[in-house]
Amino acid sequence: MNIKIRECEPRELPGVIDRLDQEFIFNKQHSLSLGKRFPNTLSLENIKQIRVAVSDGIILGSISIRMFRWVAQKHTWHGAMVGMVYIDPQYRGKGIGSDLLSSAMELLHEKDTDFGVLWTGSPVFYERAGWILNDRGLFGKAINRFNSPRSNTVSCRPLVSADSARLNRIRSALLPIRVMRSSLDYSTVPIPAVQLFCFSAQNDEGEGYALVGEQDGIGYFYEMTAPSSLWSMIWYAVTERFGQLFVNGSSGDPFAQWLSDEKLVLWQPHNKAMWFDVSGRIEGFSTKAWHIPYFDWI
């Protein structure tokens, strides 16, 4: 069987999305197509970063890459998120996944990328290719209500209607280490949420926000970017809205530590992020302190 790894062609993208949806959405009882969830990745604008394995005109597998800029240690790095690896069930175990990953790594070198990052529950496959497991991510569930007075100063609106330039200004002021986001990146809808909300507030110390997803009345707290004086106010507004709330955080993050100290969330390690040093330029920097938020995954 002659298998070729190449760029996805525009006419093939709908079929690739259909296969990904079947594997990662419908087979797992989720809803909302990955094409709608990740318009910054599964789009014609990003198609040169999508690789497919093809035999006799039939797509047997695919892998997606999204380039991004990463600010850390007063440097701006060029990163690449790798994900949505799919192999047709009939052709698994034939090395197609390894070939797709090798093609993705070639692209990272061609684009002069500093590092790649991916998320997986099966690290052994990627470790054989030189990827290193290093994840500061945490995952938990809200276990107590925060005893705070009701506040009318926290607004909640769909994220798609929020001012992305304002959110980026807040991130730039408060986060010395961060993924640089475009307005399209705020259209992301991480699994399993089907819609995203922005809870925002301000006081004399500044302004801040939280990004929260929702599905069937269950909340998914993705990030808090706010002065500490706003944490309790925003957190209370979020927990008021949802009967159940799952939370993403990271080890060493002050807000995650506050949630733990206040006994609001019981954390567990996430431990799914894997990294690959492509350029060698990040060597010597404190990369073990780096964490890509769940909101930015693909």
N, C-alpha and C positions, 0 to 999 in steps of 0.2 A: 504494500500500500504506500503510495507516494504522497507524503504529507508536506505541505508548504506552509511556513509561518510568514505572514505578511500583514501590512496595514489593512484594516477594515475598509471596505469600499462603502460609499454613501448608500448604495442600494441595499447593502447587506445589514446596515445598522438596525432597522426594525426587527429583522430576524434574530440578531444577536440579543437585542433587548427582550424579545419573546422568550428565548432560551434562558436568559438570566432570571426573568420573572418566574418561570416555571420552577427553577432550581431554588431560588432564594426568597421568593414571595409566596407563590401559591402552594408549593409543597410544604411550607412552614406555616400555613394558615394566616398569612399576612395579607394585606391589601395595599393598593396604590403601587403602580408600576415603578420600577427602578428608573425608568426614563424620566418620570415626573419627580422622583425623589432626588435624583442627582443630575440636574440639567447642566451642571458645570463639568460633568464627566462624560455622560452618555449623550453626546450631542455632535452635530456635524462640525461645530467649531473645535471640538476636541478629538475628532476622528483619527487624526494622525498619531494619537497616543493610544489607540485601541488596536490590539493585535489579535488576529484570528488564525486558527489552524484549519487548513482547507485541504480536502482530497476530492478530486473529480468534481469540483464546484460545490461540494457540501461542507458546511462549517462543522467541524468536530469539537472546537473549543475556542475560548477567547480569554484575554486578560486585558484589564484597563489600567491606564496610568493617568494621573493628573499632576501636572507640575504646579508648584507653589513656592512662595517665598517665606522664609522663616527668619524671624528676628531673635537673636540671642547673643549675649556677651558683646553687645554693641556692634555686632556684625549682622549683615543680611546674607543668608545662605540660600542656595537653590536646592529645594527638596522635591521629591517625587513620591506621591502616594500610589501604591500598587494594590490592586484588589479586583474583586469580581472575577475570580479565576473559575472558569467553567470548562468541564470536559464532558462530552456526551457519554452517558453511562455505558454505552456499548464499547467505547474505546478507551476506557480507563485502564491504567496499568500498562500502557504501551509507550510511556515516555513523553506523551504530548504535553503534559503539565510542565515537565522539565524544559522542553523546547520552548514553550511559551515564556517561561520565566527567563530563560537565557536571552530570548529576543527582547524582553523588557529591559534586562540589564544592559544589552547593547544600546538600546535607545537612551538609557540614563547616561551612558558614557558619551554618546553622540551629542547629547544636549548639555554636556559639561555640568551635570548635576553633582551636587556635593554629597547627597545621601538619599537613600530610599527608605521608606517605611511602609510596613504592611501589618495587617492584623489577622491572626489565625488562631484556631483552637488546635491545630495540628502542626506544632513547630518543627518536628523532626525533619520533614520534607525540606523546609527552608534552611534549617541549620546545615544540612548537607551541602547546600549551595553557598554557604558562607554568611548567612544572615544570623544576627545575634539577638536573642531574646532579652529585652530590657524595657520593662513597662512599670511606670509609677502610677498607673491608673487604679482607681478604686471604684467599686460599685456598691450601692447600699439601698436600703429602703427606709423611708421616714417612719420612725417608731413612736414619736411623741409629738404632740402639738406644742408649738411655742407660745407661751403665755405673754401675748403682746396685745395692746389695745388696737382696735380696728383703726385703720388709717385710710383716709380718702385721697391721700397724696400719691398712692401707687396706681399707675395706669396700666391697663392690660389691653394690648391690641394684637391682631394677627401680625406675625413677623413680616409677612410680605408687604405690609403697609407701613412698617417702621422706616425711619430715616437711616439708611445704611451708613451714610457719611457720618452722622452723629454717633452711631455705634462704634465706628472705627476711630473716631476722635477719643471716645471714652477708653477704648482698648489701648490706644497709643499712650494715653496718659497714665494708665494703671498697670499695664502688662509689659514689663521689659522683655519677656520671652513670649512670643506669640506667632501664630500663623497670620500672615497678612491676607485679608479677605477682600474680595471684590463684591459688588452689589449682587451679582449672580450667586455667590457663595451663600448668601442669606436666604436663597430659595431652597436650600437643602432641607430634606425631611428625613431624618434618620429613622431606621427601622427600630421599633414597630409603630412609632407615632404616625398619624395621618395629617396632623396640622400642627403648626408651631405658633407660639405666642411670645411676645416680648413684654415682660413686666418691668416698668421703669419708675424711678423716683429720683428726687434730688433734695438736698438740704444745703446748709451753709458750707459744708465740706466738699460739695461737688455733686455730681450726678452719676447714676449707675443703672444697671439693668440685669435681668436674668432671662435666659432663653429656656423655654419649657415646651415640650411636646405633649400631645394628648391623643389618646386612642380609647374610645369607649369609656370615657370618664376617668381613665387612669392617666396620671401625669408622669412625665419623664423630664427630670431637671438636668439640663445639659451644662449650664455654666452660670456663675455669678461673677459679674464684672462691675464692682461698686466699691466705694469707700466702706470701711467696716461699720461706720455709723449707720449705714443703710441696710445692712444684712438682715437684721431682725425684722424690719419693716417689710422688706421685699419677700423674705422667707414666709412670713405670716400670711401675706396676701396670696402666695402660691398655695400654701397648705390649706387655706380657706376654700380654695377652688376645687381641690381634688381629694377624693376619699382615700385613694392610694397614690403614693408618690415614690417613684424610684429615682435614684440620684447618681449622677456620675461625678467623680472628683479625681483628685490626684494626691499622692503622698507628698507631704511638705507644703501643700497649698493652705494658706491661713484660713480660708473659708471652710475647707474640709475639716481642719482641726477644730474650728469653732463648732461645727455641727457635731463633732465627736464629743467635745468638752461639755456641750449643753445636753448631751444624750438625746440628740434629735435623729441621728442616723447611726446605724451599726454598719461599719464598713467591712468589705472583703476585697482582697486584691483582685484586679482584673487580669493582669498578666497575659496579654495577648499581642502586644506590640513587638515587632521585630524590625531591626535596623540594619542597614548595609552602608558602609563608608565607601562611596564611589570615587571621590576625587582625592581623598587623603588630606584635604584641607581642614577637616574638622578634628583631626587628630591633635590631642593635647588640650582640647576644650572640654568643658564639663558636660559632656553629652549625656551622662547618666542622670542628670537633673532635667533633661528635656522630656516633655510630655505633650503629645498631640491630643487636644480635646476630642472627645467622642463625636462632637458635632462636626468635626472636620474629617472624619474617617470616610473612606469609600469601601 
